[in-house]
Amino acid sequence: MRKLTLLLLALLICSISVKAQDSHQFTLSPAGFSLDGKPFQIISGEMHPARIPHEYWHHRIKMAKAMGCNTIAAYVFWNYQETSPGVFDYTTGNHNIAEFIKICKEEGMWVLLRPGPYVCAEWDFGGLPSYLLKTPDIKVRCMDDRYMAPLTRYVNSLSKEIAPLQCVNGGPILMVQVENEYGSYGNDKIYLNALKELWLSNGIKVPFYTADGPTDFMLDAGHVAGAAVGLDSGGSDADFATAAKADPTAPAFSSETYPGWLTHWGEKWAGADTADIRKDLTFLLKNKHSFNLYVVHGGTNFGYTAGANAFKETEYQPDVTSYDYDAPIDEQGNATPKYLMMRKLIKQYVSYKIPEIPKPIKTIIIPEIKMQSFTNIWQNLPAAIHTAQPKPMEAFDQNQGLMLYRTKLIGHKSGMLTITEPHDFALIFINGKYVDSVYRDGGKWSVKIPQTDVKEPVLDILVEGMGHINFAQYMIDRKGITDRVVLNGMTLMNWDTYKLPLDEQFVSNLKSTTETAPNDKATFFKGEFDLKTTGDTYFDLSKYAKGVVFVNRHNLGRFWNRGPQKHLYCPASWLKQGKNDIVVFDMQSSTAAAVTSSATLK
């Protein structure tokens, strides 16, 4: 018995010893960061697990490490983890945020965790769940109870996943961000401190940080006392002096140093000047400032996850599907010339060994795929929902996709029709015949309705919701028709609304038809292709106009002939040996065209 007791005691001591060895202390001081009592320079590369195929998490983290990074910064997107109100997913595929963090540790990397609740990130609604918009007058990112209640539920839920992975518990998480660029949005310090206290009450023990532009007013409004001062970005002595003035008790670092930039539809591909990033990086390394590269690898806005910008009431700038971002590691995970330059530069300043660059991911070219029209929206309408006036998608528990609004014209039968507001792209029909389209950007929301010989003409407005605005003051951005429709000043009443989410389930349940459609818009095209081997590829949608594409029921994202993006990324894990299928939905094209593939984004 005595031997058994001694054995159990020895095992307990061993367990405590191992736990003590695994635990790390990350601390802040005005002079900088320390890890286990020694100065520590954060050289971080940001990537987002939701934007990277789950199967490639190891590869992308290895790529960042081989560039010289010792830390990974990662956003957690609230609206990606909470799949419906009160229902959270932390286990399937890309939703398993704890697994991503554990992989970082396996690869010898520390973690800066950016859990929101707001993230910006060119992500739909900045990571906030669109169900919040079902409340007509809700206010977000402040002490509105209708916002704080679901926020509290999110923090309580996520904390159970991340708290065990803090460095004090043997995990790789060094710091947690309180909120994101709050000084660019609001000034509710009560809210910021309440959010910090909420994290603390849920077992978050590592230091906090905030991230704001390096200006006095942004740091005054967005910083939490005692947290590390993140600068978006910090590239000069003046920037760091501004941070020291904002909080002399805390260290500062460049929380977002930009080696690339985002791209909107209709723009040229963004390309950050290599000389500029070399200058910024040299300054940070030479002065031993900690920094995070936003982003070291961008990935892809699969499905309907891309966000949008707007800096005035009638402006709307949706982001392209690719989040390549002109980052050092491109969308498919390859090293770019910028990567090689930065790797060489970092090597000159760090004492640790930088590993070799991992091998590139295999790429395949798929022979031309023949497509054929097989159905359309008009033959796949669900039951109508009747409302007095149009309501936005969120009122019907729909995030994006399409919504059809239908009414009869009584009184005025023709003239000038104005939609207030069309969010974001709409096709207008009279008696099934196409009239015109309206795009939200620019505020030109009126079209001329022609005369007909029908006593009560039927007006159809098919609206596509694109990305919810993710930054600044116009974030309350509902989709569909957000207010009303008027014809010659008369408000049109009595609408039938058809929910068309255009998600994987909707597309899987489409019914093929040979019936004649009322018009040649909103058509689905289908094709099949056989593969002997799988690999990453890009599908070329340049022969189509505007829509989305599904491969083996996976939504690759949006395409639009206004460019610049024509090729959509498809990872090998979404393909299979043998027969594969592809479905293209196009709002405007009526003619089937072959789909080809490419090895590259551009």
N, C-alpha and C positions, 0 to 999 in steps of 0.2 A: 504493500500500500504506500509505504514511504517512497519507494522508487517511482511509483506512478505519479505521486504528488510532485516529486522533484522534476520528473519529465514534463508534466503539464506546466510547471513554473518556468522551466527552461524555454518551452515553446512560447509561452506568454511573453517572456522577456525578449525572445527573438522577434516575435511579432511587433512588439512595441519599438524595438530597435529598427526594424525594416521600415515601419511607418514613419519614424523620426527621420530616417535617411531620405525617404521619399518627399517629406514635407519641405517646402521652401518658403522663405520670407522675401517678399518683394516690397520695398519701402520707397517712400518719396522724401526728398529734401529739396530746398531751393537750389542746391548744386546739381541735382539730377536724380537718377534712379539707382537703386542698389538691389542686388540679388544675393541673399545670404551674406549680407554685410560687405559685399564687394561692388564697386562701381559697375554698372551694366548699361551698355548702349544698345537700345532697341533698333534693330535694322529689320524692319517689317515689310512684308509684301502682302497686300490685301487680295483676297479672293472670296467668292461667295458660294457656299456649297449648293445652294438652290440653282445656281446657274451652270454648274459643272456636272456632267453625268456621273452618277454615284461611282461607277466603275473606274473613273479616272481621278478620284480624289487623291489617292497615293501619288499618282504620276504628277499631278499639278503641284502638290506640296514638295515633292522631290525637285521639281523644276525651280521652284522659288529658292529652295535651299542651295541648289547648284549655282544660282546667281549670286549667292552670298548672304541671303537673308537668314536670320536666326529666329524670326518670329513670323506668325501668320495672323493678320487681322481678318476677322470674319463678321459680316452682318448676319443677324438672325431676322428674318422677315416675319413679323407677327401674322400677316394675312396668309402666309404660306404654311405656318404651323397650325393656325386655327382654321381648319377647313370649313367649318360652319360654326355659328355661335355656340360656344361652350364645348365644341368637339375639337380636340387637339390630336395631331399626328406627329409622333416623334420616332416612329419605328420603320415606316416604309421608305425605301429608296433615299431620295435626296432630303427627306424630312428628318432623317436621323442625325440631328445636330450633335448629339453626344458622341456618336461614332466618328464624325468628322474631327471633333476635338481630340478624341483618343488617338486617331490616326496622326494628328499633328505631333502628339507626344511620341508615338512609335517612330516617327521620322526625325525625332530630336529637335522639334520646334516648339517654341513658346507661343502663347495665344493672347492677342488683344481681342476681347469679345465686345461686339457692338450690337446689343440686343434690342435696340430701339427704345421705346415703342415706335418712334418715327426714325426712318433711316435716310430718306431722300433716295440716293443710289440709282436714280433713273428707273426705279421699280414702281409698279402700279401703286398709286396713292401713297407713295413713300413708305410702304409696308403696313399702313393702317388697313384694317379690314373694311371693305366697302359696305358691310351691313350697318356700319355706323351711320351711313348716309340715308338710311331708311327713316331716321328721325329728322323731320323737316328743318328744325332750327338748331341742330346740334352744333356745338363749338368744340373743336379738337385742340389737343396740346395745351390744355388749361384745366382749371378746377371745375369744369362742368361735370356734375355727378353722372350724367348719361354717358360721358366719355370715361370718367375715372372708374366706374364700376367694371366695364369690360377690360379696361387696362389692368386693374388690380387682379382680375381673374387670369389674365395673360401672364403677369409677373409671377403670381403664385404658382402657375403651372410650369412655366419655363424654368423657374428657380430649382425645381426638383431635378431637372435634367442637368443643370450646369453647376450647381453648388458643390457636388462631389468632385468636380473637375478643376476646382481652384488649386493654385499651387500650394496653398497651406494644407490642402488635403491630398497632396501627391499628384495633382493634375498639372496641366500646362498653362492654365489661365492666370495671367499676371495682373491684368486690370480689366475693369468693366466700365463701359461708357454709360453715363447717366442718361443723356438725351443727345440729339444730333443737330448741330448748327442751329441751336435754338435762338441765338442772337440775330439770326437772319429772318426770324419769324415773329417772335413775341418777347414779352418781358415779364412773364409771370414767375417770379422767383419762388413764390409759395409752391407752385406746381413743381418746379425743379427739385426743391428740397423735399417735397412730399414723395416724389419719385425715388429720390435717393434713400429716404427712410423706408420706403416699401421694399427696395432691394435689400437693405440691411436687415429688415425684419424677416426676410426670407433666407437668411443665412449667407449673404454675400459678404465676405470678410476681406477680400483683396482690395487694394486701392481703386478709387474711381478716377475717371477723367472726363472732361468735356471737350468738344471740338467746335471751334468757331473761326470765322475769318479774323485776321490779325488787325482788327480795328478796335478803338476804345469802346465804341457803342455796342459792337457785337459781343465783346468779351464782358462788358458790364451787364448786359442782358442775359447772356447765355452761360456764364460760368457759375459753378458751385464752389463755394469757398472750401479750400483744403484739397480739392481734386486737382490732378495734374492738368495743366493748361495745354490743350491741343490746339494747334494752329493749322487752319486750312487755307493756304499752306504757310509754312514758315521757311523763308528762303533768304533771310538777311538778318544782320544784327539789329536793325530797327524793329523787325517783327518780334524778335525775342525780347527786346527791351519793352515793347508794348505789353507782352505777356507778363513780364516781371512786374510792371506797374499795376496790372490787373489783379495779380495775386502774388505778392512777394514771398509768401510762405510755401509756394508749390513750384515744382519743376515744370518747364515747358518743353514741348517737342513738336515736330511737324507731323500732325496727325493725318494729313493728306498732302503728300507731295505728288504732283501730277506728271507722270511720264507719258500720258496720253490724254484723250478727251472724248466726249460723247458725240454722237451723230444723230441728227433728226432726219426724218423723211424730207426729201426735197433739197437737202444740202449735199455738198461734196463730202467725201469721207474726211473725218477729222484726222489731223496729223500733227502731233506736237513736235516742235523743233528739237532735234537731238542735242544741239548746242546748248539750248536752255536747260534741259534736264541734266546735262553734264555739269553745267555751272552750278545748279541748285544742289546736286548730289555732292559735288566737290566741296561746297561750302559746309554742308551738314557733316560730311565725314571728317573734313579737316578740323572742324571745331568740336568734334565728338558730340554733336547733337543727335539725339534719338529721332527716328523718323519712320513713317509708314508710307509706302508707295501705293497711291490709289490710282489705278489698280496694277498689281504686278501681272494679273491674269483676269480678264473680264468674263469670258464665257458667253452664254447665250440667254436671251430673254425668250425662253420657250413659251409656247401657248400665248396667253394674254397677260404676261407679266411685265411687259415694257411699260414705262411711265411716259410722262410728257411734261413740258414746261409751258409756262404762260407768265408774261411779265406786264400785261395789260389786259383789260377785260375782254377784248375781242381777239386776243392772240391765242394760238394753240399750236404747240410744237411737239408732236409725238415722236418718240424715239424709235429707231429701227429695231428689228428683231435681234440682230447681232449685237453683242456687247464686247466685241473685239477691242474697242476703246483705243486702238493703236497702242496697246499695252506691250511690254517687253515679251511676254508670252502670249502668242496670238490665240484666236478663238479655239483652234484645234489643239493647242498645247505646244506649239513649236517655238523654238528660240528664234527671235528676230535679230537683225543687226543691232538694234537698240539694246536687246538683252546682252549680247556679247560685249558691247561697250560698257554697260553698267557692271557686268561681272568682272571685267578687267579692272575697272575703277575701284570697286569695293575691295578686291583682292589686295590693292595697294595699302589699305588702311586697317584691315582686320588681322588679328593674330591667329584665329582659328582656321583650320583647313577647310577649303571649299571643295565639295565633291565634284566628280565628273558629271557632265550634262547627260540626263537620261536619253535613251534612244527615242526617236520620234514615233508617234502612233501610226500604225498602218493606215494607208489611204487607198481607196479603190475608186475606179471609174465604172459606172454602170452604163451598159448600152442604152441607146435611146428607147424610151418607154412610150408606147402608143397609148393614147388616152381616148376615151369616148364619153360623151354626155350620157348620164344615166338617170338623173332626176333634177329637181329644182326645189326652191323654197315653196313655191305656190302649191305643189302637190304634197307638201309635208307640214302643213299648218296644224298646230294643235288646237284645242278648244279655245275660243276667244274669252277674254275677260272684259267685261263692260265697265267703263268709267265715264263720268260726266265730261271730264277733260283729260288730256294726256297726262300720264304720270311717268317718271323716269324708271329706268330698269331696276334700281335698288328698291323701289317701292314694291316690286314683284319678286324680291329676293334673287335678282339676276345681277351678275357682276359686269359682264361685257357680252360680246357676241352681237346678235341682231335682235331688233324688236320691230314688229310691223304694227303700225297704227292705221286704223281704217274708220272712215266715217262717210255719211252721205251729205252731199251739198244741198242745203235747203236755204232759200233766200238767194244769196249770191251764188252763181253757178260758174263764173269765170272771173278773171281779173288777177290782181296781184296777191299772191299767197306769201305770208311771212311766218317762218317758224322761229319761235323764241323759247329756248335756243336749241339748235340741232347739235347734239353731242354724240357723234362727231362728224359723221359722213352720212348723207341721206339721198335716197333715190325717190323721186316723186312720180306717181302714176295717176292717171284718170281713166276710169273704166278699164283698168288693166294695161293701158298703153303708157309707155314711158314718156315723161314730159321733160325732166331735167334733174340735175343733181345739185346738192348744196354741200359745201365743205365748211366746217365751223370757222376755220382760221380766217381772220380779216373782217368778220361781221357782216358779210353779204349773204343774208339768209332769206332772200325773197326770190321767187320765180313767178313767171307769168303762166296762169292756167288758161288754156284755150277753151273756146266755146264748144259745146257738144249739143247733140239733139236729144240727149237723154234727160228725162224729167228730173231725176235725182241722181246726178253723177256720183260715182263712188271714188273717193279720194283715198289712195294708199300712200303712206310714207314709210319706207323701209329704212331704218336707221341702224348704222353700225357704230357701236361704242368702241372706241380705241382706248389708249391708256389713260387712267386717271392722273391728273396733274399731281406731281410729287414734290413740288418745291414752292415756297413763298406764299403770298397772300391769297392766291386763287385756288387753294387746295380743295375747297369744298366744290367738287366737280362731279355732278351726277351725270349719268349716261342716258341716251335716248332723247326724248323731248322733255325738257326740264320745266317748261311753264305752259305755253299755249300755242295755238295755231290760229292765225286770223286771215280772212279773205276780204280784201277791200275794207279792212278795219273791223269786220264782224268776227267775233270770237266763235270758232266752230266747236260745237258740243256733240255729246253722245258718240263715244269712240269704242270700237272693239280693238283690243290689244292682244297680240299673239307673241308669246315668249319663244324666242329662238336662240338659245344660249350658244349654239354651234360648238358645243364641247364634245369630248370623246363619246359620251353616251348618246348625245343627239345624232352624231354622225353615224354611229354604229346602228342606230335604229331607222336610218333612212329607207324609204320604200322606193324601189326603182319603178319608173313609170314610162309608158309610151304615149301617154295622153299629151295633147298639144297644150303647152303652157300659154297663159295670157300674154306673155312677152318673153323676150330672150335674155332677161336679166336674172341674176341670182341663181346660177347654174352650178351643179356638181358634176365633176368629171372624174372618171375612175380608170385606173390602169393596173396591170400586174407585171411583175418582173421576177425572174429566177436568179438566184445567186449560188455559186459554188463555194464562195468564201465571203466572209464579211470584213468590213473595215469602215473607217470614217469616210464620209463623202459629203458633197454639197449638191443639193438639187437646184437646177437652174429653172427659175420660173419666169424668165424674161419674155416668154411668148404669151403670158397672161397679164391681166390688168391689175386687179386688186382683190385680195382675199386671204385665205389661210390654206395650209396644206397639211394633211395627215398622212403619216407613213406607219403602217401596221398599228393604226389607232393612236399614234403619238402625234400630238399637235406640235409641229416644228415652229409655228409662229406665222406672222403676217408677211405678205409680200405686197408690193405696190410699184407700178411701173413708173412712178415719178422718181424712183431711185433714192439714194444711190445703190441700195442693196438689191441684187438680183438672185444671189445664191443663198440658200438656206442650209444651215449645218445640220447634218444627221449623224449622230454617233453610231459606231458599230453595234453597240448594245441594243439599238432599236431595230436592227436588221436581223435576218435569220437566213440560214442556209435553206435553199429550196424556194418556195413561192412566197412573195411579198406583195403587198398591195399599197397603192397610193391613191388618195382622194384629194382633189383640188376643188375648193369652192371659190368661185369668182363672181363678184357682184356685177361686173360689167361685161365680161366676155361671154359670147354665146357659141363660139366655135372651138371644138377640141383641138389642142395642139400638143405635139409630143413634148415630153419632159426629158431633158438630158441631165447629166451630172458633171461635176467639176471637182478638182482636187483642192481648190482654194476659194476663199470668200470673194475675192475681187477678180 
